[in-house]
């Protein structure tokens, strides 16, 4: 999944429909594609954990730094760990925004509006860097 791609909303809507029908019979997991890098300039803009997890910059749309996309992916992963239902609600609202906003502040505002426990979300997010 790519938080910077509007096509992800279409994909998630279809997956949610299937998940609602099959949730008692399947183990649904999400994944985000990453790679590692040692290139300092690239690591600073597109990676976390000293280059251990990196994503490519976005092309063909708004120029969003890879690091911001990666951090949003991690926030969405943590929401998924809390609740698949909350993950779908959060993700659909996130992708419906006219301008995708990749920031902790925006994510917390959206999480709070959906009554997602921000303290547990932050704990998951911070533990991801251990």
N, CA, C and O atoms as a GROMACS GRO file, in nm:
protein
  520
    1UNK      N    1   0.084  -0.118   0.000
    1UNK     CA    2   0.000   0.000   0.000
    1UNK      C    3   0.088   0.123   0.000
    1UNK      O    4   0.199   0.122   0.054
    2UNK      N    5   0.039   0.227  -0.060
    2UNK     CA    6   0.115   0.350  -0.070
    2UNK      C    7   0.028   0.466  -0.023
    2UNK      O    8  -0.065   0.505  -0.093
    3UNK      N    9   0.058   0.523   0.094
    3UNK     CA   10  -0.024   0.632   0.146
    3UNK      C   11  -0.022   0.757   0.058
    3UNK      O   12  -0.107   0.845   0.076
    4UNK      N   13   0.070   0.768  -0.036
    4UNK     CA   14   0.076   0.886  -0.121
    4UNK      C   15  -0.006   0.868  -0.249
    4UNK      O   16  -0.015   0.961  -0.329
    5UNK      N   17  -0.064   0.753  -0.269
    5UNK     CA   18  -0.138   0.725  -0.392
    5UNK      C   19  -0.289   0.727  -0.368
    5UNK      O   20  -0.340   0.654  -0.283
    6UNK      N   21  -0.358   0.809  -0.445
    6UNK     CA   22  -0.504   0.815  -0.434
    6UNK      C   23  -0.569   0.683  -0.478
    6UNK      O   24  -0.680   0.653  -0.435
    7UNK      N   25  -0.501   0.606  -0.562
    7UNK     CA   26  -0.558   0.478  -0.605
    7UNK      C   27  -0.570   0.379  -0.489
    7UNK      O   28  -0.643   0.281  -0.499
    8UNK      N   29  -0.498   0.405  -0.381
    8UNK     CA   30  -0.507   0.318  -0.264
    8UNK      C   31  -0.648   0.322  -0.205
    8UNK      O   32  -0.694   0.222  -0.151
    9UNK      N   33  -0.716   0.436  -0.213
    9UNK     CA   34  -0.853   0.447  -0.162
    9UNK      C   35  -0.945   0.348  -0.234
    9UNK      O   36  -1.025   0.280  -0.169
   10UNK      N   37  -0.935   0.339  -0.365
   10UNK     CA   38  -1.017   0.245  -0.442
   10UNK      C   39  -0.986   0.102  -0.398
   10UNK      O   40  -1.077   0.022  -0.375
   11UNK      N   41  -0.858   0.072  -0.386
   11UNK     CA   42  -0.816  -0.061  -0.344
   11UNK      C   43  -0.871  -0.094  -0.205
   11UNK      O   44  -0.929  -0.201  -0.185
   12UNK      N   45  -0.853  -0.004  -0.110
   12UNK     CA   46  -0.899  -0.028   0.026
   12UNK      C   47  -1.049  -0.046   0.035
   12UNK      O   48  -1.098  -0.129   0.112
   13UNK      N   49  -1.124   0.029  -0.043
   13UNK     CA   50  -1.270   0.016  -0.042
   13UNK      C   51  -1.311  -0.124  -0.086
   13UNK      O   52  -1.402  -0.184  -0.029
   14UNK      N   53  -1.244  -0.177  -0.188
   14UNK     CA   54  -1.274  -0.312  -0.235
   14UNK      C   55  -1.233  -0.417  -0.131
   14UNK      O   56  -1.307  -0.511  -0.105
   15UNK      N   57  -1.116  -0.399  -0.072
   15UNK     CA   58  -1.068  -0.495   0.027
   15UNK      C   59  -1.158  -0.493   0.150
   15UNK      O   60  -1.186  -0.597   0.208
   16UNK      N   61  -1.203  -0.374   0.190
   16UNK     CA   62  -1.291  -0.366   0.307
   16UNK      C   63  -1.420  -0.444   0.285
   16UNK      O   64  -1.468  -0.512   0.376
   17UNK      N   65  -1.477  -0.434   0.168
   17UNK     CA   66  -1.599  -0.508   0.136
   17UNK      C   67  -1.576  -0.659   0.150
   17UNK      O   68  -1.658  -0.730   0.208
   18UNK      N   69  -1.465  -0.705   0.096
   18UNK     CA   70  -1.432  -0.847   0.105
   18UNK      C   71  -1.404  -0.886   0.250
   18UNK      O   72  -1.451  -0.989   0.297
   19UNK      N   73  -1.327  -0.802   0.321
   19UNK     CA   74  -1.295  -0.831   0.461
   19UNK      C   75  -1.423  -0.841   0.545
   19UNK      O   76  -1.434  -0.930   0.630
   20UNK      N   77  -1.518  -0.752   0.523
   20UNK     CA   78  -1.643  -0.756   0.600
   20UNK      C   79  -1.717  -0.889   0.582
   20UNK      O   80  -1.781  -0.938   0.675
   21UNK      N   81  -1.706  -0.946   0.464
   21UNK     CA   82  -1.774  -1.074   0.439
   21UNK      C   83  -1.694  -1.193   0.491
   21UNK      O   84  -1.753  -1.294   0.530
   22UNK      N   85  -1.562  -1.182   0.492
   22UNK     CA   86  -1.479  -1.298   0.523
   22UNK      C   87  -1.400  -1.288   0.654
   22UNK      O   88  -1.320  -1.376   0.685
   23UNK      N   89  -1.420  -1.182   0.731
   23UNK     CA   90  -1.334  -1.157   0.847
   23UNK      C   91  -1.329  -1.270   0.949
   23UNK      O   92  -1.230  -1.284   1.021
   24UNK      N   93  -1.432  -1.351   0.956
   24UNK     CA   94  -1.432  -1.462   1.049
   24UNK      C   95  -1.355  -1.583   0.995
   24UNK      O   96  -1.334  -1.681   1.066
   25UNK      N   97  -1.314  -1.576   0.868
   25UNK     CA   98  -1.252  -1.691   0.804
   25UNK      C   99  -1.109  -1.666   0.754
   25UNK      O  100  -1.040  -1.760   0.715
   26UNK      N  101  -1.065  -1.540   0.754
   26UNK     CA  102  -0.932  -1.509   0.700
   26UNK      C  103  -0.851  -1.428   0.801
   26UNK      O  104  -0.906  -1.360   0.887
   27UNK      N  105  -0.721  -1.437   0.788
   27UNK     CA  106  -0.629  -1.356   0.868
   27UNK      C  107  -0.575  -1.247   0.776
   27UNK      O  108  -0.486  -1.272   0.695
   28UNK      N  109  -0.626  -1.128   0.789
   28UNK     CA  110  -0.591  -1.016   0.701
   28UNK      C  111  -0.472  -0.940   0.759
   28UNK      O  112  -0.475  -0.902   0.876
   29UNK      N  113  -0.371  -0.916   0.679
   29UNK     CA  114  -0.253  -0.839   0.719
   29UNK      C  115  -0.225  -0.734   0.613
   29UNK      O  116  -0.263  -0.750   0.497
   30UNK      N  117  -0.160  -0.625   0.652
   30UNK     CA  118  -0.119  -0.524   0.556
   30UNK      C  119   0.034  -0.521   0.550
   30UNK      O  120   0.101  -0.564   0.644
   31UNK      N  121   0.086  -0.471   0.440
   31UNK     CA  122   0.231  -0.462   0.424
   31UNK      C  123   0.266  -0.336   0.348
   31UNK      O  124   0.190  -0.289   0.263
   32UNK      N  125   0.382  -0.281   0.379
   32UNK     CA  126   0.436  -0.166   0.309
   32UNK      C  127   0.575  -0.205   0.260
   32UNK      O  128   0.655  -0.257   0.338
   33UNK      N  129   0.604  -0.180   0.135
   33UNK     CA  130   0.732  -0.218   0.077
   33UNK      C  131   0.838  -0.116   0.115
   33UNK      O  132   0.820   0.004   0.095
   34UNK      N  133   0.949  -0.166   0.171
   34UNK     CA  134   1.062  -0.081   0.208
   34UNK      C  135   1.190  -0.149   0.161
   34UNK      O  136   1.190  -0.265   0.121
   35UNK      N  137   1.299  -0.074   0.167
   35UNK     CA  138   1.431  -0.129   0.140
   35UNK      C  139   1.531  -0.052   0.225
   35UNK      O  140   1.493   0.047   0.288
   36UNK      N  141   1.655  -0.093   0.228
   36UNK     CA  142   1.756  -0.022   0.307
   36UNK      C  143   1.853   0.052   0.215
   36UNK      O  144   1.867   0.018   0.097
   37UNK      N  145   1.919   0.153   0.271
   37UNK     CA  146   2.014   0.233   0.193
   37UNK      C  147   2.120   0.290   0.288
   37UNK      O  148   2.095   0.313   0.406
   38UNK      N  149   2.239   0.312   0.232
   38UNK     CA  150   2.347   0.375   0.308
   38UNK      C  151   2.382   0.512   0.251
   38UNK      O  152   2.472   0.579   0.302
   39UNK      N  153   2.313   0.555   0.146
   39UNK     CA  154   2.341   0.684   0.081
   39UNK      C  155   2.288   0.798   0.170
   39UNK      O  156   2.167   0.814   0.183
   40UNK      N  157   2.378   0.874   0.231
   40UNK     CA  158   2.342   0.975   0.331
   40UNK      C  159   2.232   1.070   0.286
   40UNK      O  160   2.134   1.088   0.358
   41UNK      N  161   2.245   1.132   0.170
   41UNK     CA  162   2.143   1.228   0.123
   41UNK      C  163   2.007   1.161   0.107
   41UNK      O  164   1.904   1.219   0.141
   42UNK      N  165   2.007   1.039   0.057
   42UNK     CA  166   1.882   0.967   0.040
   42UNK      C  167   1.824   0.927   0.176
   42UNK      O  168   1.703   0.940   0.198
   43UNK      N  169   1.908   0.880   0.265
   43UNK     CA  170   1.864   0.840   0.399
   43UNK      C  171   1.796   0.955   0.471
   43UNK      O  172   1.693   0.936   0.536
   44UNK      N  173   1.852   1.075   0.460
   44UNK     CA  174   1.796   1.192   0.529
   44UNK      C  175   1.655   1.227   0.482
   44UNK      O  176   1.574   1.275   0.561
   45UNK      N  177   1.625   1.203   0.354
   45UNK     CA  178   1.494   1.244   0.302
   45UNK      C  179   1.394   1.130   0.287
   45UNK      O  180   1.273   1.154   0.280
   46UNK      N  181   1.443   1.006   0.281
   46UNK     CA  182   1.353   0.896   0.244
   46UNK      C  183   1.356   0.774   0.336
   46UNK      O  184   1.299   0.671   0.303
   47UNK      N  185   1.424   0.787   0.451
   47UNK     CA  186   1.442   0.669   0.536
   47UNK      C  187   1.420   0.702   0.684
   47UNK      O  188   1.417   0.818   0.724
   48UNK      N  189   1.405   0.596   0.762
   48UNK     CA  190   1.406   0.604   0.908
   48UNK      C  191   1.501   0.496   0.958
   48UNK      O  192   1.546   0.411   0.882
   49UNK      N  193   1.531   0.502   1.087
   49UNK     CA  194   1.620   0.404   1.150
   49UNK      C  195   1.754   0.392   1.079
   49UNK      O  196   1.801   0.282   1.049
   50UNK      N  197   1.814   0.509   1.052
   50UNK     CA  198   1.949   0.517   0.994
   50UNK      C  199   1.961   0.443   0.861
   50UNK      O  200   2.064   0.382   0.833
   51UNK      N  201   1.857   0.448   0.781
   51UNK     CA  202   1.860   0.385   0.649
   51UNK      C  203   1.813   0.242   0.645
   51UNK      O  204   1.817   0.178   0.540
   52UNK      N  205   1.767   0.192   0.757
   52UNK     CA  206   1.720   0.053   0.761
   52UNK      C  207   1.589   0.036   0.683
   52UNK      O  208   1.567  -0.067   0.619
   53UNK      N  209   1.502   0.139   0.690
   53UNK     CA  210   1.373   0.135   0.619
   53UNK      C  211   1.362   0.260   0.532
   53UNK      O  212   1.362   0.372   0.583
   54UNK      N  213   1.351   0.240   0.401
   54UNK     CA  214   1.343   0.351   0.306
   54UNK      C  215   1.231   0.324   0.206
   54UNK      O  216   1.192   0.210   0.182
   55UNK      N  217   1.179   0.432   0.148
   55UNK     CA  218   1.084   0.422   0.037
   55UNK      C  219   1.128   0.518  -0.072
   55UNK      O  220   1.198   0.617  -0.046
   56UNK      N  221   1.088   0.489  -0.193
   56UNK     CA  222   1.122   0.575  -0.305
   56UNK      C  223   1.039   0.702  -0.301
   56UNK      O  224   0.925   0.700  -0.254
   57UNK      N  225   1.093   0.813  -0.352
   57UNK     CA  226   1.013   0.936  -0.360
   57UNK      C  227   0.898   0.915  -0.459
   57UNK      O  228   0.905   0.829  -0.547
   58UNK      N  229   0.794   0.995  -0.443
   58UNK     CA  230   0.676   0.984  -0.528
   58UNK      C  231   0.696   1.056  -0.661
   58UNK      O  232   0.757   1.163  -0.665
   59UNK      N  233   0.647   0.998  -0.768
   59UNK     CA  234   0.657   1.059  -0.900
   59UNK      C  235   0.518   1.072  -0.961
   59UNK      O  236   0.430   0.991  -0.932
   60UNK      N  237   0.498   1.172  -1.044
   60UNK     CA  238   0.373   1.188  -1.115
   60UNK      C  239   0.262   1.253  -1.036
   60UNK      O  240   0.153   1.273  -1.089
   61UNK      N  241   0.286   1.286  -0.914
   61UNK     CA  242   0.185   1.350  -0.831
   61UNK      C  243   0.253   1.454  -0.746
   61UNK      O  244   0.357   1.507  -0.785
   62UNK      N  245   0.196   1.484  -0.632
   62UNK     CA  246   0.262   1.581  -0.544
   62UNK      C  247   0.396   1.526  -0.498
   62UNK      O  248   0.408   1.408  -0.468
   63UNK      N  249   0.495   1.611  -0.493
   63UNK     CA  250   0.628   1.568  -0.449
   63UNK      C  251   0.629   1.558  -0.297
   63UNK      O  252   0.642   1.658  -0.227
   64UNK      N  253   0.615   1.438  -0.248
   64UNK     CA  254   0.612   1.411  -0.105
   64UNK      C  255   0.738   1.335  -0.069
   64UNK      O  256   0.769   1.233  -0.132
   65UNK      N  257   0.810   1.383   0.028
   65UNK     CA  258   0.933   1.317   0.072
   65UNK      C  259   0.903   1.174   0.117
   65UNK      O  260   0.805   1.148   0.186
   66UNK      N  261   0.988   1.083   0.077
   66UNK     CA  262   0.971   0.943   0.112
   66UNK      C  263   0.960   0.919   0.261
   66UNK      O  264   0.882   0.834   0.305
   67UNK      N  265   1.037   0.993   0.340
   67UNK     CA  266   1.035   0.976   0.486
   67UNK      C  267   0.895   1.004   0.541
   67UNK      O  268   0.848   0.932   0.629
   68UNK      N  269   0.828   1.108   0.491
   68UNK     CA  270   0.692   1.139   0.538
   68UNK      C  271   0.594   1.027   0.501
   68UNK      O  272   0.506   0.993   0.580
   69UNK      N  273   0.610   0.971   0.383
   69UNK     CA  274   0.525   0.859   0.340
   69UNK      C  275   0.549   0.739   0.431
   69UNK      O  276   0.454   0.672   0.472
   70UNK      N  277   0.673   0.713   0.460
   70UNK     CA  278   0.708   0.600   0.545
   70UNK      C  279   0.651   0.616   0.686
   70UNK      O  280   0.600   0.519   0.743
   71UNK      N  281   0.660   0.734   0.742
   71UNK     CA  282   0.606   0.758   0.876
   71UNK      C  283   0.454   0.744   0.878
   71UNK      O  284   0.398   0.691   0.974
   72UNK      N  285   0.387   0.791   0.774
   72UNK     CA  286   0.241   0.773   0.767
   72UNK      C  287   0.207   0.625   0.752
   72UNK      O  288   0.110   0.578   0.811
   73UNK      N  289   0.284   0.552   0.674
   73UNK     CA  290   0.263   0.408   0.660
   73UNK      C  291   0.272   0.340   0.797
   73UNK      O  292   0.192   0.253   0.830
   74UNK      N  293   0.369   0.382   0.875
   74UNK     CA  294   0.386   0.326   1.008
   74UNK      C  295   0.269   0.360   1.098
   74UNK      O  296   0.223   0.275   1.175
   75UNK      N  297   0.219   0.484   1.090
   75UNK     CA  298   0.101   0.520   1.170
   75UNK      C  299  -0.019   0.433   1.131
   75UNK      O  300  -0.093   0.386   1.218
   76UNK      N  301  -0.038   0.413   1.001
   76UNK     CA  302  -0.150   0.330   0.956
   76UNK      C  303  -0.132   0.184   0.999
   76UNK      O  304  -0.229   0.117   1.033
   77UNK      N  305  -0.010   0.136   0.997
   77UNK     CA  306   0.017   0.000   1.044
   77UNK      C  307  -0.020  -0.013   1.193
   77UNK      O  308  -0.081  -0.112   1.233
   78UNK      N  309   0.016   0.086   1.272
   78UNK     CA  310  -0.017   0.083   1.415
   78UNK      C  311  -0.168   0.086   1.437
   78UNK      O  312  -0.218   0.017   1.525
   79UNK      N  313  -0.238   0.164   1.360
   79UNK     CA  314  -0.385   0.167   1.371
   79UNK      C  315  -0.441   0.030   1.335
   79UNK      O  316  -0.533  -0.019   1.400
   80UNK      N  317  -0.387  -0.032   1.232
   80UNK     CA  318  -0.429  -0.166   1.193
   80UNK      C  319  -0.410  -0.264   1.308
   80UNK      O  320  -0.496  -0.349   1.332
   81UNK      N  321  -0.296  -0.253   1.380
   81UNK     CA  322  -0.269  -0.341   1.494
   81UNK      C  323  -0.372  -0.323   1.605
   81UNK      O  324  -0.404  -0.418   1.676
   82UNK      N  325  -0.424  -0.201   1.618
   82UNK     CA  326  -0.526  -0.174   1.720
   82UNK      C  327  -0.662  -0.229   1.679
   82UNK      O  328  -0.731  -0.293   1.758
   83UNK      N  329  -0.698  -0.204   1.552
   83UNK     CA  330  -0.830  -0.244   1.506
   83UNK      C  331  -0.837  -0.236   1.353
   83UNK      O  332  -0.810  -0.131   1.295
   84UNK      N  333  -0.873  -0.346   1.290
   84UNK     CA  334  -0.886  -0.346   1.144
   84UNK      C  335  -0.998  -0.251   1.102
   84UNK      O  336  -0.984  -0.179   1.003
   85UNK      N  337  -1.106  -0.250   1.177
   85UNK     CA  338  -1.217  -0.161   1.146
   85UNK      C  339  -1.172  -0.015   1.152
   85UNK      O  340  -1.205   0.063   1.063
   86UNK      N  341  -1.098   0.023   1.257
   86UNK     CA  342  -1.047   0.160   1.268
   86UNK      C  343  -0.948   0.191   1.156
   86UNK      O  344  -0.943   0.304   1.106
   87UNK      N  345  -0.870   0.091   1.117
   87UNK     CA  346  -0.776   0.110   1.006
   87UNK      C  347  -0.850   0.151   0.879
   87UNK      O  348  -0.810   0.245   0.811
   88UNK      N  349  -0.957   0.080   0.846
   88UNK     CA  350  -1.032   0.113   0.726
   88UNK      C  351  -1.094   0.253   0.738
   88UNK      O  352  -1.090   0.331   0.643
   89UNK      N  353  -1.150   0.285   0.852
   89UNK     CA  354  -1.211   0.417   0.872
   89UNK      C  355  -1.106   0.527   0.857
   89UNK      O  356  -1.128   0.625   0.786
   90UNK      N  357  -0.994   0.511   0.924
   90UNK     CA  358  -0.887   0.612   0.919
   90UNK      C  359  -0.834   0.626   0.775
   90UNK      O  360  -0.824   0.737   0.723
   91UNK      N  361  -0.801   0.514   0.713
   91UNK     CA  362  -0.741   0.517   0.580
   91UNK      C  363  -0.833   0.581   0.478
   91UNK      O  364  -0.790   0.663   0.396
   92UNK      N  365  -0.959   0.545   0.482
   92UNK     CA  366  -1.053   0.604   0.385
   92UNK      C  367  -1.064   0.755   0.405
   92UNK      O  368  -1.068   0.831   0.308
   93UNK      N  369  -1.071   0.799   0.530
   93UNK     CA  370  -1.078   0.944   0.557
   93UNK      C  371  -0.948   1.013   0.513
   93UNK      O  372  -0.951   1.122   0.456
   94UNK      N  373  -0.835   0.949   0.541
   94UNK     CA  374  -0.705   1.005   0.504
   94UNK      C  375  -0.698   1.027   0.352
   94UNK      O  376  -0.660   1.135   0.307
   95UNK      N  377  -0.734   0.926   0.275
   95UNK     CA  378  -0.724   0.934   0.128
   95UNK      C  379  -0.829   1.024   0.065
   95UNK      O  380  -0.811   1.068  -0.048
   96UNK      N  381  -0.936   1.051   0.136
   96UNK     CA  382  -1.040   1.138   0.081
   96UNK      C  383  -1.006   1.286   0.095
   96UNK      O  384  -1.071   1.371   0.033
   97UNK      N  385  -0.905   1.318   0.175
   97UNK     CA  386  -0.866   1.458   0.190
   97UNK      C  387  -0.823   1.515   0.055
   97UNK      O  388  -0.757   1.447  -0.023
   98UNK      N  389  -0.862   1.637   0.028
   98UNK     CA  390  -0.826   1.700  -0.100
   98UNK      C  391  -0.675   1.710  -0.117
   98UNK      O  392  -0.623   1.687  -0.226
   99UNK      N  393  -0.607   1.744  -0.012
   99UNK     CA  394  -0.460   1.750  -0.012
   99UNK      C  395  -0.411   1.654   0.094
   99UNK      O  396  -0.438   1.672   0.213
  100UNK      N  397  -0.339   1.552   0.052
  100UNK     CA  398  -0.284   1.458   0.149
  100UNK      C  399  -0.185   1.532   0.238
  100UNK      O  400  -0.095   1.600   0.190
  101UNK      N  401  -0.204   1.518   0.366
  101UNK     CA  402  -0.118   1.585   0.463
  101UNK      C  403  -0.041   1.480   0.542
  101UNK      O  404  -0.098   1.405   0.621
  102UNK      N  405   0.087   1.476   0.520
  102UNK     CA  406   0.172   1.377   0.584
  102UNK      C  407   0.240   1.440   0.704
  102UNK      O  408   0.353   1.488   0.695
  103UNK      N  409   0.170   1.437   0.818
  103UNK     CA  410   0.228   1.492   0.940
  103UNK      C  411   0.166   1.423   1.060
  103UNK      O  412   0.054   1.373   1.054
  104UNK      N  413   0.241   1.422   1.168
  104UNK     CA  414   0.191   1.366   1.293
  104UNK      C  415   0.067   1.443   1.339
  104UNK      O  416  -0.030   1.382   1.384
  105UNK      N  417   0.072   1.574   1.328
  105UNK     CA  418  -0.040   1.658   1.372
  105UNK      C  419  -0.169   1.622   1.299
  105UNK      O  420  -0.273   1.605   1.362
  106UNK      N  421  -0.162   1.609   1.168
  106UNK     CA  422  -0.280   1.573   1.090
  106UNK      C  423  -0.329   1.433   1.129
  106UNK      O  424  -0.449   1.410   1.145
  107UNK      N  425  -0.236   1.340   1.143
  107UNK     CA  426  -0.271   1.203   1.178
  107UNK      C  427  -0.340   1.197   1.314
  107UNK      O  428  -0.440   1.127   1.330
  108UNK      N  429  -0.288   1.270   1.411
  108UNK     CA  430  -0.348   1.270   1.545
  108UNK      C  431  -0.487   1.334   1.543
  108UNK      O  432  -0.579   1.287   1.610
  109UNK      N  433  -0.502   1.440   1.466
  109UNK     CA  434  -0.633   1.506   1.453
  109UNK      C  435  -0.735   1.408   1.393
  109UNK      O  436  -0.848   1.398   1.441
  110UNK      N  437  -0.694   1.339   1.289
  110UNK     CA  438  -0.782   1.242   1.224
  110UNK      C  439  -0.812   1.126   1.318
  110UNK      O  440  -0.926   1.081   1.328
  111UNK      N  441  -0.710   1.077   1.387
  111UNK     CA  442  -0.729   0.966   1.482
  111UNK      C  443  -0.825   1.006   1.594
  111UNK      O  444  -0.915   0.930   1.630
  112UNK      N  445  -0.805   1.126   1.647
  112UNK     CA  446  -0.893   1.174   1.754
  112UNK      C  447  -1.037   1.186   1.706
  112UNK      O  448  -1.130   1.153   1.780
  113UNK      N  449  -1.056   1.233   1.583
  113UNK     CA  450  -1.193   1.248   1.531
  113UNK      C  451  -1.263   1.113   1.517
  113UNK      O  452  -1.386   1.106   1.521
  114UNK      N  453  -1.185   1.008   1.501
  114UNK     CA  454  -1.240   0.872   1.490
  114UNK      C  455  -1.238   0.797   1.622
  114UNK      O  456  -1.273   0.679   1.630
  115UNK      N  457  -1.194   0.868   1.727
  115UNK     CA  458  -1.186   0.811   1.862
  115UNK      C  459  -1.092   0.691   1.871
  115UNK      O  460  -1.118   0.593   1.941
  116UNK      N  461  -0.982   0.701   1.797
  116UNK     CA  462  -0.876   0.601   1.805
  116UNK      C  463  -0.785   0.644   1.919
  116UNK      O  464  -0.746   0.760   1.927
  117UNK      N  465  -0.752   0.553   2.007
  117UNK     CA  466  -0.672   0.583   2.125
  117UNK      C  467  -0.533   0.631   2.084
  117UNK      O  468  -0.447   0.551   2.046
  118UNK      N  469  -0.510   0.762   2.091
  118UNK     CA  470  -0.385   0.821   2.044
  118UNK      C  471  -0.266   0.781   2.132
  118UNK      O  472  -0.152   0.776   2.084
  119UNK      N  473  -0.289   0.754   2.258
  119UNK     CA  474  -0.180   0.713   2.347
  119UNK      C  475  -0.125   0.576   2.306
  119UNK      O  476  -0.004   0.556   2.299
  120UNK      N  477  -0.215   0.483   2.280
  120UNK     CA  478  -0.173   0.350   2.236
  120UNK      C  479  -0.109   0.359   2.097
  120UNK      O  480  -0.010   0.291   2.070
  121UNK      N  481  -0.165   0.441   2.011
  121UNK     CA  482  -0.110   0.462   1.877
  121UNK      C  483   0.033   0.514   1.885
  121UNK      O  484   0.121   0.466   1.814
  122UNK      N  485   0.056   0.613   1.969
  122UNK     CA  486   0.190   0.671   1.985
  122UNK      C  487   0.289   0.568   2.041
  122UNK      O  488   0.404   0.564   2.000
  123UNK      N  489   0.243   0.487   2.134
  123UNK     CA  490   0.329   0.384   2.192
  123UNK      C  491   0.373   0.286   2.084
  123UNK      O  492   0.491   0.251   2.075
  124UNK      N  493   0.280   0.240   2.002
  124UNK     CA  494   0.312   0.149   1.892
  124UNK      C  495   0.412   0.214   1.797
  124UNK      O  496   0.511   0.152   1.756
  125UNK      N  497   0.386   0.340   1.762
  125UNK     CA  498   0.472   0.413   1.669
  125UNK      C  499   0.615   0.423   1.725
  125UNK      O  500   0.711   0.395   1.654
  126UNK      N  501   0.628   0.462   1.850
  126UNK     CA  502   0.762   0.478   1.910
  126UNK      C  503   0.835   0.346   1.923
  126UNK      O  504   0.956   0.340   1.904
  127UNK      N  505   0.764   0.241   1.956
  127UNK     CA  506   0.827   0.108   1.970
  127UNK      C  507   0.878   0.055   1.836
  127UNK      O  508   0.963  -0.034   1.834
  128UNK      N  509   0.829   0.108   1.728
  128UNK     CA  510   0.871   0.063   1.596
  128UNK      C  511   1.016   0.098   1.567
  128UNK      O  512   1.076   0.043   1.474
  129UNK      N  513   1.072   0.187   1.644
  129UNK     CA  514   1.210   0.230   1.620
  129UNK      C  515   1.309   0.162   1.713
  129UNK      O  516   1.428   0.194   1.709
  130UNK      N  517   1.262   0.070   1.797
  130UNK     CA  518   1.352  -0.003   1.889
  130UNK      C  519   1.442  -0.097   1.812
  130UNK      O  520   1.524  -0.167   1.871
   0.00000   0.00000   0.00000
